[in-house]
Amino acid sequence: MSRPRNLKLGPVLPPTRVMRPELASAMRDLRSWFVIGGQAVRCLCPYRPSRDVDFGVADAQGLADLRVQLERTGVVEVPESSADTVHLRWNSTAVSIFVLPPLTRFVQHRA
């Protein structure tokens, strides 16, 4: 499969550059997360802003840490939660967190 001719790929952007600035600021001190879905695509090929953010983490502790950080930095509503997935709203932004250990070996721009 070839790449469409009109697709412009530039330098890979860090995930904090493609999400809302206030969310990026809230995530600054945590290193256990990575973006997936539309935000990950935007790191490779910037396009329209996304209204939601999907995060991946390596394990249940990473999920708990990320959820606590979001609760510490904003207003959080959690309509759905399980051992490996949380769907929430952080300051009116839809956020999902998934435990995805197989993806961690592909993560870039995360310490």
C-alpha positions as CSV (number, residue, x, y, z in Angstrom):
1,M,0.0,0.0,0.0
2,S,1.5,3.3,-1.0
3,R,1.1,6.6,0.8
4,P,-1.3,9.1,-0.7
5,R,0.5,11.8,-2.7
6,N,-1.1,14.7,-0.9
7,L,-0.1,13.4,2.6
8,K,2.6,15.6,4.0
9,L,4.7,14.0,6.8
10,G,6.9,16.3,8.7
11,P,9.0,15.8,11.9
12,V,7.4,13.7,14.6
13,L,5.8,16.0,17.2
14,P,5.9,15.1,20.9
15,P,2.4,14.3,22.2
16,T,2.3,17.3,24.4
17,R,2.3,19.5,21.2
18,V,-0.8,17.9,19.7
19,M,-3.2,18.0,22.7
20,R,-4.9,21.0,24.4
21,P,-2.2,23.0,26.2
22,E,-4.0,22.8,29.6
23,L,-4.1,19.0,29.3
24,A,-0.4,18.9,28.2
25,S,0.5,21.0,31.3
26,A,-1.4,18.6,33.6
27,M,0.5,15.6,32.1
28,R,3.9,17.2,32.3
29,D,5.1,15.5,35.5
30,L,3.9,12.0,34.6
31,R,6.0,9.8,32.3
32,S,3.9,6.6,32.3
33,W,1.6,7.5,29.5
34,F,1.5,7.6,25.7
35,V,-1.1,8.8,23.2
36,I,-3.0,6.4,20.9
37,G,-5.7,7.0,18.3
38,G,-6.2,10.4,16.7
39,Q,-3.6,12.1,18.9
40,A,-1.0,9.6,17.9
41,V,-1.8,10.2,14.2
42,R,-1.5,14.0,14.8
43,C,2.1,13.4,16.1
44,L,3.0,12.0,12.7
45,C,0.8,14.1,10.5
46,P,-0.8,17.1,12.0
47,Y,-4.4,17.7,11.0
48,R,-7.6,19.0,12.6
49,P,-7.6,19.4,16.4
50,S,-9.2,16.4,18.2
51,R,-11.8,17.0,20.9
52,D,-10.9,13.8,22.8
53,V,-7.7,12.2,24.0
54,D,-6.9,8.5,24.2
55,F,-4.0,7.5,26.4
56,G,-2.3,4.2,26.7
57,V,-0.3,3.0,29.8
58,A,1.8,-0.1,30.4
59,D,0.0,-1.4,33.5
60,A,-2.7,-0.9,36.1
61,Q,-0.4,1.3,38.2
62,G,0.1,3.6,35.2
63,L,-3.7,3.8,34.8
64,A,-4.1,4.7,38.5
65,D,-1.3,7.3,38.4
66,L,-2.8,9.0,35.3
67,R,-6.3,9.1,36.8
68,V,-5.0,10.5,40.1
69,Q,-3.0,13.2,38.2
70,L,-6.1,14.2,36.2
71,E,-8.2,14.4,39.4
72,R,-5.5,16.5,41.0
73,T,-5.4,19.0,38.2
74,G,-9.0,19.4,37.1
75,V,-12.6,18.5,37.4
76,V,-13.1,14.8,36.6
77,E,-16.3,12.8,36.0
78,V,-16.0,9.1,35.5
79,P,-18.9,7.5,33.7
80,E,-17.2,4.1,33.0
81,S,-14.3,2.3,34.6
82,S,-12.8,-1.2,34.8
83,A,-9.5,-2.8,35.7
84,D,-7.9,-1.9,32.4
85,T,-9.9,1.0,31.0
86,V,-11.3,4.3,32.2
87,H,-13.5,6.7,30.3
88,L,-13.7,10.1,31.9
89,R,-14.2,13.8,31.3
90,W,-11.4,16.1,32.5
91,N,-12.5,19.8,32.5
92,S,-15.1,18.9,29.8
93,T,-12.5,17.0,27.6
94,A,-13.3,13.4,26.9
95,V,-10.4,11.2,28.0
96,S,-10.0,7.5,27.8
97,I,-7.1,5.5,29.4
98,F,-6.3,2.0,28.3
99,V,-3.8,-0.5,29.7
100,L,-1.9,-1.6,26.6
101,P,1.4,-3.3,27.5
102,P,2.1,-4.7,24.0
103,L,2.2,-1.1,22.6
104,T,4.9,0.2,25.0
105,R,7.8,-1.1,22.9
106,F,6.6,1.2,20.0
107,V,6.4,4.4,22.2
108,Q,8.4,7.4,21.1
109,H,9.0,10.8,22.8
110,R,8.3,9.4,26.3
111,A,10.9,9.0,29.0
